[in-house]
Amino acid sequence: MTRVEDTLPPCPECAGEYTYEMGALMVCPSCAHEWAPLADSAGEDPGVVRDAVGNILADGDTVTVVKTLKVKGSPTGIKSGTKVRNIRLVQGVGDHDIDCKVDGIGPMQLKSSVVKKV
């Protein structure tokens, strides 16, 4: 019998061994880092950006936010289901690879792991 800890990869940020799956993402309970498993992207071009469910994103796409996000300086943040039009794919800070303008918030960068292609 194999244990769950033996089959899931350790956290790439803190090397924590108690990772778990949450939808299409892996989560580390120690440092709260979320990432897409490498098995899904094996053998692909490293420049390909995928959304939370695995769809390939491109410049100019429209996406929706899949979970409510806190935004520094905004009392409401970005609610789940918010549409973001005309995205640009960039090499941003950390995991932030989408440059966009969110209605009511302004220009910002998002992680591709928190959006879904429309």
N, CA, C and O atoms as a GROMACS GRO file, in nm:
protein
  472
    1MET      N    1   0.084  -0.118   0.000
    1MET     CA    2   0.000   0.000   0.000
    1MET      C    3   0.089   0.124   0.000
    1MET      O    4   0.182   0.133   0.080
    2THR      N    5   0.061   0.221  -0.090
    2THR     CA    6   0.140   0.343  -0.095
    2THR      C    7   0.070   0.453  -0.016
    2THR      O    8  -0.053   0.464  -0.017
    3ARG      N    9   0.149   0.532   0.050
    3ARG     CA   10   0.095   0.644   0.126
    3ARG      C   11   0.083   0.765   0.035
    3ARG      O   12   0.157   0.776  -0.063
    4VAL      N   13  -0.010   0.855   0.065
    4VAL     CA   14  -0.030   0.975  -0.015
    4VAL      C   15   0.094   1.062  -0.016
    4VAL      O   16   0.127   1.121  -0.118
    5GLU      N   17   0.164   1.070   0.098
    5GLU     CA   18   0.284   1.152   0.106
    5GLU      C   19   0.394   1.101   0.012
    5GLU      O   20   0.478   1.179  -0.033
    6ASP      N   21   0.394   0.971  -0.017
    6ASP     CA   22   0.496   0.913  -0.103
    6ASP      C   23   0.472   0.944  -0.250
    6ASP      O   24   0.567   0.944  -0.328
    7THR      N   25   0.348   0.970  -0.290
    7THR     CA   26   0.319   0.990  -0.431
    7THR      C   27   0.312   1.137  -0.471
    7THR      O   28   0.321   1.168  -0.589
    8LEU      N   29   0.296   1.229  -0.376
    8LEU     CA   30   0.287   1.371  -0.408
    8LEU      C   31   0.423   1.437  -0.394
    8LEU      O   32   0.499   1.404  -0.302
    9PRO      N   33   0.455   1.531  -0.484
    9PRO     CA   34   0.587   1.596  -0.477
    9PRO      C   35   0.595   1.692  -0.359
    9PRO      O   36   0.493   1.744  -0.314
   10PRO      N   37   0.717   1.716  -0.308
   10PRO     CA   38   0.732   1.814  -0.200
   10PRO      C   39   0.713   1.956  -0.253
   10PRO      O   40   0.720   1.979  -0.374
   11CYS      N   41   0.691   2.050  -0.165
   11CYS     CA   42   0.671   2.190  -0.202
   11CYS      C   43   0.800   2.247  -0.264
   11CYS      O   44   0.907   2.230  -0.206
   12PRO      N   45   0.791   2.313  -0.380
   12PRO     CA   46   0.911   2.371  -0.441
   12PRO      C   47   0.963   2.494  -0.367
   12PRO      O   48   1.078   2.533  -0.387
   13GLU      N   49   0.881   2.556  -0.283
   13GLU     CA   50   0.922   2.676  -0.208
   13GLU      C   51   0.996   2.640  -0.079
   13GLU      O   52   1.107   2.687  -0.056
   14CYS      N   53   0.933   2.555   0.005
   14CYS     CA   54   0.990   2.526   0.137
   14CYS      C   55   1.030   2.380   0.153
   14CYS      O   56   1.080   2.342   0.259
   15ALA      N   57   1.011   2.297   0.052
   15ALA     CA   58   1.042   2.154   0.053
   15ALA      C   59   0.957   2.078   0.155
   15ALA      O   60   0.996   1.971   0.201
   16GLY      N   61   0.842   2.134   0.190
   16GLY     CA   62   0.751   2.066   0.282
   16GLY      C   63   0.698   1.938   0.222
   16GLY      O   64   0.670   1.932   0.102
   17GLU      N   65   0.683   1.835   0.304
   17GLU     CA   66   0.643   1.705   0.253
   17GLU      C   67   0.493   1.678   0.264
   17GLU      O   68   0.446   1.576   0.213
   18TYR      N   69   0.418   1.766   0.328
   18TYR     CA   70   0.276   1.742   0.350
   18TYR      C   71   0.188   1.814   0.247
   18TYR      O   72   0.090   1.878   0.285
   19THR      N   73   0.222   1.805   0.121
   19THR     CA   74   0.144   1.870   0.016
   19THR      C   75   0.016   1.792  -0.010
   19THR      O   76   0.007   1.673   0.019
   20TYR      N   77  -0.083   1.861  -0.066
   20TYR     CA   78  -0.208   1.796  -0.102
   20TYR      C   79  -0.264   1.859  -0.228
   20TYR      O   80  -0.225   1.970  -0.267
   21GLU      N   81  -0.356   1.788  -0.293
   21GLU     CA   82  -0.419   1.837  -0.415
   21GLU      C   83  -0.544   1.916  -0.382
   21GLU      O   84  -0.621   1.878  -0.294
   22MET      N   85  -0.562   2.029  -0.453
   22MET     CA   86  -0.683   2.109  -0.440
   22MET      C   87  -0.726   2.146  -0.583
   22MET      O   88  -0.676   2.242  -0.641
   23GLY      N   89  -0.817   2.068  -0.637
   23GLY     CA   90  -0.856   2.089  -0.776
   23GLY      C   91  -0.740   2.052  -0.867
   23GLY      O   92  -0.687   1.941  -0.859
   24ALA      N   93  -0.701   2.145  -0.954
   24ALA     CA   94  -0.591   2.121  -1.047
   24ALA      C   95  -0.456   2.164  -0.990
   24ALA      O   96  -0.354   2.152  -1.057
   25LEU      N   97  -0.455   2.215  -0.867
   25LEU     CA   98  -0.333   2.266  -0.807
   25LEU      C   99  -0.284   2.178  -0.693
   25LEU      O  100  -0.360   2.100  -0.636
   26MET      N  101  -0.156   2.192  -0.661
   26MET     CA  102  -0.096   2.132  -0.543
   26MET      C  103  -0.081   2.245  -0.442
   26MET      O  104  -0.053   2.359  -0.479
   27VAL      N  105  -0.100   2.214  -0.313
   27VAL     CA  106  -0.094   2.315  -0.207
   27VAL      C  107  -0.004   2.266  -0.095
   27VAL      O  108  -0.007   2.149  -0.058
   28CYS      N  109   0.076   2.357  -0.042
   28CYS     CA  110   0.160   2.327   0.074
   28CYS      C  111   0.097   2.390   0.196
   28CYS      O  112   0.082   2.512   0.200
   29PRO      N  113   0.058   2.312   0.298
   29PRO     CA  114  -0.003   2.370   0.417
   29PRO      C  115   0.096   2.447   0.504
   29PRO      O  116   0.055   2.530   0.585
   30SER      N  117   0.224   2.422   0.488
   30SER     CA  118   0.325   2.490   0.570
   30SER      C  119   0.344   2.636   0.529
   30SER      O  120   0.344   2.725   0.614
   31CYS      N  121   0.360   2.660   0.397
   31CYS     CA  122   0.388   2.796   0.351
   31CYS      C  123   0.277   2.853   0.262
   31CYS      O  124   0.288   2.967   0.217
   32ALA      N  125   0.170   2.778   0.237
   32ALA     CA  126   0.053   2.818   0.158
   32ALA      C  127   0.088   2.843   0.011
   32ALA      O  128   0.015   2.914  -0.057
   33HIS      N  129   0.196   2.784  -0.038
   33HIS     CA  130   0.233   2.797  -0.180
   33HIS      C  131   0.144   2.707  -0.263
   33HIS      O  132   0.119   2.592  -0.227
   34GLU      N  133   0.095   2.759  -0.377
   34GLU     CA  134   0.013   2.681  -0.471
   34GLU      C  135   0.086   2.673  -0.604
   34GLU      O  136   0.144   2.771  -0.650
   35TRP      N  137   0.083   2.555  -0.667
   35TRP     CA  138   0.147   2.537  -0.796
   35TRP      C  139   0.080   2.426  -0.873
   35TRP      O  140   0.012   2.341  -0.817
   36ALA      N  141   0.101   2.429  -1.005
   36ALA     CA  142   0.048   2.324  -1.092
   36ALA      C  143   0.147   2.209  -1.091
   36ALA      O  144   0.268   2.232  -1.098
   37PRO      N  145   0.099   2.086  -1.083
   37PRO     CA  146   0.191   1.972  -1.082
   37PRO      C  147   0.270   1.963  -1.211
   37PRO      O  148   0.218   1.996  -1.318
   38LEU      N  149   0.394   1.919  -1.202
   38LEU     CA  150   0.480   1.908  -1.318
   38LEU      C  151   0.437   1.798  -1.413
   38LEU      O  152   0.471   1.805  -1.531
   39ALA      N  153   0.365   1.699  -1.367
   39ALA     CA  154   0.321   1.589  -1.453
   39ALA      C  155   0.230   1.640  -1.563
   39ALA      O  156   0.229   1.582  -1.672
   40ASP      N  157   0.153   1.746  -1.538
   40ASP     CA  158   0.064   1.801  -1.640
   40ASP      C  159   0.140   1.873  -1.750
   40ASP      O  160   0.093   1.879  -1.864
   41SER      N  161   0.257   1.928  -1.718
   41SER     CA  162   0.330   2.007  -1.817
   41SER      C  163   0.454   1.936  -1.869
   41SER      O  164   0.538   1.999  -1.933
   42ALA      N  165   0.469   1.807  -1.844
   42ALA     CA  166   0.587   1.733  -1.888
   42ALA      C  167   0.591   1.726  -2.040
   42ALA      O  168   0.491   1.694  -2.103
   43GLY      N  169   0.707   1.758  -2.098
   43GLY     CA  170   0.725   1.750  -2.242
   43GLY      C  171   0.667   1.868  -2.318
   43GLY      O  172   0.651   1.859  -2.440
   44GLU      N  173   0.637   1.977  -2.251
   44GLU     CA  174   0.582   2.095  -2.317
   44GLU      C  175   0.686   2.204  -2.327
   44GLU      O  176   0.790   2.199  -2.262
   45ASP      N  177   0.656   2.302  -2.409
   45ASP     CA  178   0.736   2.423  -2.418
   45ASP      C  179   0.722   2.500  -2.287
   45ASP      O  180   0.609   2.523  -2.243
   46PRO      N  181   0.832   2.540  -2.222
   46PRO     CA  182   0.821   2.609  -2.094
   46PRO      C  183   0.755   2.746  -2.105
   46PRO      O  184   0.715   2.802  -2.002
   47GLY      N  185   0.742   2.802  -2.225
   47GLY     CA  186   0.680   2.933  -2.243
   47GLY      C  187   0.528   2.926  -2.250
   47GLY      O  188   0.463   3.031  -2.258
   48VAL      N  189   0.469   2.806  -2.246
   48VAL     CA  190   0.324   2.791  -2.254
   48VAL      C  191   0.264   2.825  -2.118
   48VAL      O  192   0.308   2.774  -2.014
   49VAL      N  193   0.162   2.913  -2.119
   49VAL     CA  194   0.094   2.951  -1.995
   49VAL      C  195  -0.044   2.888  -1.997
   49VAL      O  196  -0.119   2.902  -2.093
   50ARG      N  197  -0.076   2.816  -1.887
   50ARG     CA  198  -0.205   2.749  -1.876
   50ARG      C  199  -0.285   2.808  -1.761
   50ARG      O  200  -0.228   2.857  -1.663
   51ASP      N  201  -0.419   2.805  -1.775
   51ASP     CA  202  -0.507   2.855  -1.670
   51ASP      C  203  -0.526   2.748  -1.563
   51ASP      O  204  -0.460   2.644  -1.566
   52ALA      N  205  -0.617   2.773  -1.468
   52ALA     CA  206  -0.638   2.683  -1.354
   52ALA      C  207  -0.688   2.545  -1.395
   52ALA      O  208  -0.667   2.449  -1.321
   53VAL      N  209  -0.754   2.533  -1.510
   53VAL     CA  210  -0.806   2.404  -1.553
   53VAL      C  211  -0.726   2.342  -1.667
   53VAL      O  212  -0.763   2.236  -1.718
   54GLY      N  213  -0.617   2.407  -1.709
   54GLY     CA  214  -0.530   2.349  -1.809
   54GLY      C  215  -0.542   2.403  -1.950
   54GLY      O  216  -0.471   2.356  -2.038
   55ASN      N  217  -0.629   2.500  -1.974
   55ASN     CA  218  -0.641   2.560  -2.106
   55ASN      C  219  -0.521   2.650  -2.134
   55ASN      O  220  -0.472   2.717  -2.044
   56ILE      N  221  -0.474   2.650  -2.259
   56ILE     CA  222  -0.361   2.735  -2.297
   56ILE      C  223  -0.410   2.878  -2.315
   56ILE      O  224  -0.509   2.902  -2.384
   57LEU      N  225  -0.340   2.973  -2.252
   57LEU     CA  226  -0.376   3.115  -2.262
   57LEU      C  227  -0.290   3.184  -2.366
   57LEU      O  228  -0.177   3.143  -2.392
   58ALA      N  229  -0.346   3.289  -2.427
   58ALA     CA  230  -0.274   3.369  -2.527
   58ALA      C  231  -0.306   3.516  -2.503
   58ALA      O  232  -0.403   3.549  -2.436
   59ASP      N  233  -0.223   3.604  -2.560
   59ASP     CA  234  -0.249   3.748  -2.550
   59ASP      C  235  -0.385   3.780  -2.609
   59ASP      O  236  -0.422   3.728  -2.714
   60GLY      N  237  -0.460   3.868  -2.542
   60GLY     CA  238  -0.590   3.911  -2.591
   60GLY      C  239  -0.707   3.826  -2.544
   60GLY      O  240  -0.822   3.860  -2.571
   61ASP      N  241  -0.682   3.716  -2.475
   61ASP     CA  242  -0.790   3.630  -2.425
   61ASP      C  243  -0.871   3.700  -2.317
   61ASP      O  244  -0.825   3.796  -2.255
   62THR      N  245  -0.993   3.651  -2.296
   62THR     CA  246  -1.078   3.693  -2.185
   62THR      C  247  -1.082   3.579  -2.086
   62THR      O  248  -1.103   3.463  -2.122
   63VAL      N  249  -1.063   3.613  -1.958
   63VAL     CA  250  -1.061   3.512  -1.853
   63VAL      C  251  -1.154   3.555  -1.739
   63VAL      O  252  -1.190   3.673  -1.729
   64THR      N  253  -1.192   3.460  -1.654
   64THR     CA  254  -1.265   3.491  -1.532
   64THR      C  255  -1.182   3.445  -1.413
   64THR      O  256  -1.108   3.347  -1.422
   65VAL      N  257  -1.194   3.516  -1.304
   65VAL     CA  258  -1.123   3.483  -1.181
   65VAL      C  259  -1.199   3.368  -1.113
   65VAL      O  260  -1.320   3.376  -1.097
   66VAL      N  261  -1.128   3.262  -1.073
   66VAL     CA  262  -1.194   3.144  -1.018
   66VAL      C  263  -1.205   3.146  -0.866
   66VAL      O  264  -1.280   3.066  -0.809
   67LYS      N  265  -1.134   3.235  -0.799
   67LYS     CA  266  -1.149   3.247  -0.654
   67LYS      C  267  -1.132   3.393  -0.613
   67LYS      O  268  -1.062   3.470  -0.680
   68THR      N  269  -1.197   3.431  -0.505
   68THR     CA  270  -1.192   3.568  -0.458
   68THR      C  271  -1.050   3.602  -0.415
   68THR      O  272  -0.986   3.527  -0.341
   69LEU      N  273  -1.002   3.719  -0.462
   69LEU     CA  274  -0.865   3.760  -0.434
   69LEU      C  275  -0.863   3.887  -0.350
   69LEU      O  276  -0.941   3.979  -0.375
   70LYS      N  277  -0.776   3.892  -0.253
   70LYS     CA  278  -0.757   4.014  -0.176
   70LYS      C  279  -0.662   4.104  -0.254
   70LYS      O  280  -0.563   4.057  -0.309
   71VAL      N  281  -0.693   4.233  -0.258
   71VAL     CA  282  -0.608   4.330  -0.327
   71VAL      C  283  -0.567   4.436  -0.227
   71VAL      O  284  -0.651   4.497  -0.161
   72LYS      N  285  -0.438   4.457  -0.215
   72LYS     CA  286  -0.386   4.555  -0.121
   72LYS      C  287  -0.439   4.694  -0.159
   72LYS      O  288  -0.424   4.737  -0.273
   73GLY      N  289  -0.498   4.764  -0.064
   73GLY     CA  290  -0.550   4.897  -0.089
   73GLY      C  291  -0.693   4.901  -0.136
   73GLY      O  292  -0.749   5.009  -0.154
   74SER      N  293  -0.755   4.787  -0.156
   74SER     CA  294  -0.894   4.780  -0.201
   74SER      C  295  -0.977   4.711  -0.093
   74SER      O  296  -0.941   4.602  -0.049
   75PRO      N  297  -1.088   4.772  -0.051
   75PRO     CA  298  -1.168   4.709   0.053
   75PRO      C  299  -1.243   4.584   0.008
   75PRO      O  300  -1.273   4.497   0.090
   76THR      N  301  -1.272   4.573  -0.122
   76THR     CA  302  -1.351   4.460  -0.171
   76THR      C  303  -1.266   4.352  -0.236
   76THR      O  304  -1.301   4.234  -0.227
   77GLY      N  305  -1.158   4.387  -0.299
   77GLY     CA  306  -1.077   4.289  -0.372
   77GLY      C  307  -1.142   4.251  -0.504
   77GLY      O  308  -1.227   4.325  -0.554
   78ILE      N  309  -1.103   4.138  -0.559
   78ILE     CA  310  -1.159   4.088  -0.685
   78ILE      C  311  -1.242   3.966  -0.652
   78ILE      O  312  -1.190   3.867  -0.600
   79LYS      N  313  -1.369   3.972  -0.682
   79LYS     CA  314  -1.459   3.861  -0.649
   79LYS      C  315  -1.450   3.750  -0.752
   79LYS      O  316  -1.417   3.773  -0.869
   80SER      N  317  -1.478   3.629  -0.708
   80SER     CA  318  -1.481   3.514  -0.797
   80SER      C  319  -1.584   3.537  -0.907
   80SER      O  320  -1.696   3.582  -0.879
   81GLY      N  321  -1.550   3.507  -1.031
   81GLY     CA  322  -1.640   3.526  -1.143
   81GLY      C  323  -1.620   3.656  -1.218
   81GLY      O  324  -1.685   3.679  -1.320
   82THR      N  325  -1.530   3.743  -1.170
   82THR     CA  326  -1.503   3.870  -1.237
   82THR      C  327  -1.437   3.843  -1.371
   82THR      O  328  -1.340   3.768  -1.378
   83LYS      N  329  -1.489   3.906  -1.478
   83LYS     CA  330  -1.432   3.891  -1.611
   83LYS      C  331  -1.318   3.991  -1.630
   83LYS      O  332  -1.330   4.108  -1.594
   84VAL      N  333  -1.210   3.942  -1.688
   84VAL     CA  334  -1.096   4.027  -1.721
   84VAL      C  335  -1.072   4.010  -1.870
   84VAL      O  336  -1.045   3.899  -1.918
   85ARG      N  337  -1.081   4.120  -1.943
   85ARG     CA  338  -1.069   4.116  -2.089
   85ARG      C  339  -0.929   4.159  -2.134
   85ARG      O  340  -0.860   4.234  -2.064
   86ASN      N  341  -0.889   4.112  -2.249
   86ASN     CA  342  -0.768   4.154  -2.318
   86ASN      C  343  -0.643   4.141  -2.230
   86ASN      O  344  -0.577   4.241  -2.200
   87ILE      N  345  -0.612   4.019  -2.189
   87ILE     CA  346  -0.494   3.997  -2.104
   87ILE      C  347  -0.367   3.998  -2.189
   87ILE      O  348  -0.371   3.976  -2.310
   88ARG      N  349  -0.254   4.024  -2.124
   88ARG     CA  350  -0.123   4.013  -2.187
   88ARG      C  351  -0.039   3.918  -2.103
   88ARG      O  352  -0.037   3.927  -1.981
   89LEU      N  353   0.030   3.827  -2.169
   89LEU     CA  354   0.116   3.732  -2.099
   89LEU      C  355   0.255   3.794  -2.085
   89LEU      O  356   0.314   3.838  -2.183
   90VAL      N  357   0.306   3.797  -1.962
   90VAL     CA  358   0.435   3.859  -1.932
   90VAL      C  359   0.512   3.770  -1.835
   90VAL      O  360   0.456   3.678  -1.776
   91GLN      N  361   0.640   3.799  -1.818
   91GLN     CA  362   0.720   3.738  -1.712
   91GLN      C  363   0.719   3.836  -1.597
   91GLN      O  364   0.806   3.923  -1.587
   92GLY      N  365   0.621   3.824  -1.509
   92GLY     CA  366   0.606   3.917  -1.399
   92GLY      C  367   0.684   3.875  -1.276
   92GLY      O  368   0.770   3.786  -1.282
   93VAL      N  369   0.654   3.939  -1.166
   93VAL     CA  370   0.719   3.911  -1.039
   93VAL      C  371   0.667   3.778  -0.985
   93VAL      O  372   0.546   3.760  -0.972
   94GLY      N  373   0.756   3.686  -0.954
   94GLY     CA  374   0.717   3.556  -0.901
   94GLY      C  375   0.636   3.476  -1.002
   94GLY      O  376   0.678   3.458  -1.116
   95ASP      N  377   0.518   3.428  -0.960
   95ASP     CA  378   0.430   3.348  -1.046
   95ASP      C  379   0.332   3.432  -1.124
   95ASP      O  380   0.251   3.377  -1.199
   96HIS      N  381   0.336   3.562  -1.111
   96HIS     CA  382   0.240   3.650  -1.179
   96HIS      C  383   0.278   3.660  -1.326
   96HIS      O  384   0.377   3.725  -1.361
   97ASP      N  385   0.198   3.597  -1.412
   97ASP     CA  386   0.232   3.592  -1.554
   97ASP      C  387   0.126   3.652  -1.644
   97ASP      O  388   0.133   3.637  -1.766
   98ILE      N  389   0.026   3.720  -1.587
   98ILE     CA  390  -0.078   3.788  -1.666
   98ILE      C  391  -0.081   3.934  -1.627
   98ILE      O  392  -0.093   3.968  -1.510
   99ASP      N  393  -0.069   4.021  -1.726
   99ASP     CA  394  -0.080   4.165  -1.706
   99ASP      C  395  -0.217   4.205  -1.760
   99ASP      O  396  -0.250   4.172  -1.874
  100CYS      N  397  -0.297   4.278  -1.680
  100CYS     CA  398  -0.433   4.308  -1.722
  100CYS      C  399  -0.484   4.433  -1.650
  100CYS      O  400  -0.417   4.489  -1.563
  101LYS      N  401  -0.604   4.475  -1.688
  101LYS     CA  402  -0.672   4.585  -1.622
  101LYS      C  403  -0.806   4.531  -1.575
  101LYS      O  404  -0.887   4.486  -1.656
  102VAL      N  405  -0.830   4.536  -1.444
  102VAL     CA  406  -0.954   4.485  -1.385
  102VAL      C  407  -1.047   4.603  -1.361
  102VAL      O  408  -1.008   4.702  -1.299
  103ASP      N  409  -1.171   4.593  -1.411
  103ASP     CA  410  -1.269   4.701  -1.393
  103ASP      C  411  -1.290   4.728  -1.245
  103ASP      O  412  -1.312   4.635  -1.166
  104GLY      N  413  -1.284   4.854  -1.207
  104GLY     CA  414  -1.305   4.893  -1.068
  104GLY      C  415  -1.182   4.884  -0.981
  104GLY      O  416  -1.182   4.938  -0.870
  105ILE      N  417  -1.078   4.818  -1.027
  105ILE     CA  418  -0.954   4.804  -0.949
  105ILE      C  419  -0.840   4.877  -1.018
  105ILE      O  420  -0.770   4.956  -0.955
  106GLY      N  421  -0.819   4.850  -1.148
  106GLY     CA  422  -0.711   4.912  -1.223
  106GLY      C  423  -0.613   4.810  -1.277
  106GLY      O  424  -0.641   4.690  -1.275
  107PRO      N  425  -0.499   4.858  -1.326
  107PRO     CA  426  -0.400   4.766  -1.384
  107PRO      C  427  -0.332   4.684  -1.275
  107PRO      O  428  -0.302   4.735  -1.166
  108MET      N  429  -0.308   4.556  -1.305
  108MET     CA  430  -0.242   4.467  -1.211
  108MET      C  431  -0.193   4.343  -1.280
  108MET      O  432  -0.221   4.321  -1.398
  109GLN      N  433  -0.119   4.260  -1.206
  109GLN     CA  434  -0.073   4.132  -1.257
  109GLN      C  435  -0.141   4.022  -1.178
  109GLN      O  436  -0.159   4.033  -1.056
  110LEU      N  437  -0.179   3.915  -1.248
  110LEU     CA  438  -0.246   3.800  -1.186
  110LEU      C  439  -0.167   3.673  -1.214
  110LEU      O  440  -0.086   3.667  -1.307
  111LYS      N  441  -0.191   3.572  -1.134
  111LYS     CA  442  -0.134   3.440  -1.158
  111LYS      C  443  -0.228   3.364  -1.251
  111LYS      O  444  -0.350   3.375  -1.239
  112SER      N  445  -0.172   3.288  -1.343
  112SER     CA  446  -0.255   3.210  -1.433
  112SER      C  447  -0.329   3.099  -1.358
  112SER      O  448  -0.427   3.045  -1.410
  113SER      N  449  -0.284   3.064  -1.239
  113SER     CA  450  -0.349   2.958  -1.162
  113SER      C  451  -0.478   3.002  -1.096
  113SER      O  452  -0.547   2.918  -1.039
  114VAL      N  453  -0.513   3.130  -1.101
  114VAL     CA  454  -0.638   3.178  -1.040
  114VAL      C  455  -0.738   3.227  -1.143
  114VAL      O  456  -0.838   3.289  -1.107
  115VAL      N  457  -0.714   3.199  -1.272
  115VAL     CA  458  -0.807   3.241  -1.377
  115VAL      C  459  -0.846   3.121  -1.463
  115VAL      O  460  -0.776   3.020  -1.467
  116LYS      N  461  -0.959   3.136  -1.532
  116LYS     CA  462  -1.008   3.034  -1.624
  116LYS      C  463  -1.047   3.102  -1.754
  116LYS      O  464  -1.114   3.206  -1.753
  117LYS      N  465  -1.004   3.045  -1.867
  117LYS     CA  466  -1.034   3.102  -1.998
  117LYS      C  467  -1.183   3.094  -2.027
  117LYS      O  468  -1.247   2.993  -1.999
  118VAL      N  469  -1.238   3.202  -2.085
  118VAL     CA  470  -1.381   3.205  -2.118
  118VAL      C  471  -1.402   3.150  -2.257
  118VAL      O  472  -1.515   3.143  -2.305
   0.00000   0.00000   0.00000
